[in-house]
Amino acid sequence: MTMFATLFIACLFLAPPLYAQDSYSEFERGLELSGSQREQVESIRNKYIGEWQLLRQESMRKRLELRELNRDPQANAEKIGRLRDEVRGLDTAKQNVYRQYRSEVSRSLSDKQRQRYNTFCDQERRKGPPRSMRPGRHGR
C-alpha cells in the first residue's frame, strides 16, 4: 500500500494508518502547493517509490530468514552475522533513498512551505514505527 505523503517514504511508500492519512491531508492543504508543485512532488515520489519498495521487501525477507536462523540452535553463526550485515545495509540504503527523496521535494517548495514540510516530516517520523521508513511525498 502506498500513500500520498503521510510519513514521507513510510512518509513515502506504504499506506499509513488512517490518522496519518487525515493528518497528511490537512497538512498538505496547509502547504498550499500550486498545481505544478503537486505534479513535481508526485513525479519525485514516483521516481523513488519502486526502489524503496524493493529495498523494503528485501529487508523484510532477510529479517524473516534471520528470525528463523535465530530460532535454530544448530544455525551457522557466520551466516547469521552475514544476514545481520545485509539487513543493516538494506536499512541504510532505504534511509539514503528517503533522504534523497526529501531533499528533492524540499527543493520544489518555497522557504515557508519547506519549513512547514520539514517540521511535519520530523514530527510524523517520531510518531511512527522507528524501524521502517514511512511513506510520504515530500523531501528535505
N, C-alpha and C positions, 0 to 999 in steps of 0.2 A: 504494500500500500504506500502510496506516495501522497504527500500533501503539499499545498502550495507554499507555505513559508513558515510554518509553525515554529519549528526549532531548527532552523536552517541547517542543512544536510542531516539529523533526527529532528533539527530545524530544516533538512533538505530532502530526505528520501524515504521516509516511511510515514504512513498516515498517523498523525499524533492522536492523543486522546481528545475526546470532544471538547474538554475545557480548553485545550491548547488551540483547537481549530477556532473556537469562538474568540479566544484571546487574540489570535493572529489576525482574524478578520477585522476585529476592532482596531488592532494596531495598524494594519495596512490602510484602513480608511484614514487613520490619523496621519499617516505619512503623506497622504495626498499625492501619490505618484501620478505623473502625467501618463497619457496613453503610450507614448514612446518609451517612457521609463518602465512601464509594466511589460511591454514587449521585450525590452532589453533584459530585464530581470528573468523573464521566462526563458529567453534564449540562453542565458547563462546557466540557469538551473538545468535545462535540457543538455547542455554541454557536459555537465558533471554527474548527472544522476546515474547514468549507466555504469560508469567507472566505480562510483561509490557503492552501488548496489552489488556489483561483482565482488568488491573487496569485503563487503559486509557478509555476503553469502559464504565466501571462502573462510572468513574468520569464524563464522558460526559452525561450519563444517569441521574446521580444525579444533575448535573448542569441544565439540561433541566427541571427536576422536580422542582428544586429550582426557576428557572426563572418563571415557571408557578405559583408557590405559591406566589412569589413576586408581580405578577400582580393581584392577587386576594385580594381585600380589606378585605375579610372575612377569610383569611388564618390564621391558627393556628401559632402564633409566636413561640411556643415551637418546633413545627415540623420544621419550617424554621431554627431555631437555630441548631437543631439536624442535619439537612441536611448540613448546612454550616460546621459543625464539621466533618461530614463524608467526605465531599469534601476535606477539609484540610488534613484529614487523608490519603485519596487516593493520593493526591498530594505528601505528604511526602513519602508514600510508593513508588510512581513512582520515586521520586528523589533518594531514597535508592537503588532501583534496578539499576538505571542508574549509581550511584556511584560504586556499586559492579561490574557492567559490565566494566566500565572504568578501575577500579583497576585491574581486571583480565587481560584485554587486555594489559594494561600497563606493567604488569609483563612478557608478552611474547615478549616485544620489547627490543632492545638494548638501552643503555643510550641515544645515539644520536637520534634514532627513537622516543623514549619516549618524549624527549624534543620537537621534531617537532610535534608529535601527540598531546601533551597537549596544545601547543600553538595553533594549528589548531582548536582543540575542543573548546577551550575557545573563540577564535575569532568567530567561527561559532555559538556558543550559544548566543553570544551577537547580532548577526545579525538576528536570527530567532525569532519566536514567544516566548515571555518571559514566557508565562503561561503554555506552554506544553513542554514536553520532546521531543526532536527531535531525529529521528533515526540515528543510526550510528553503527559502528562496533568496535570501539576501546575504551579502558578504562584507567582510571588513578588509 
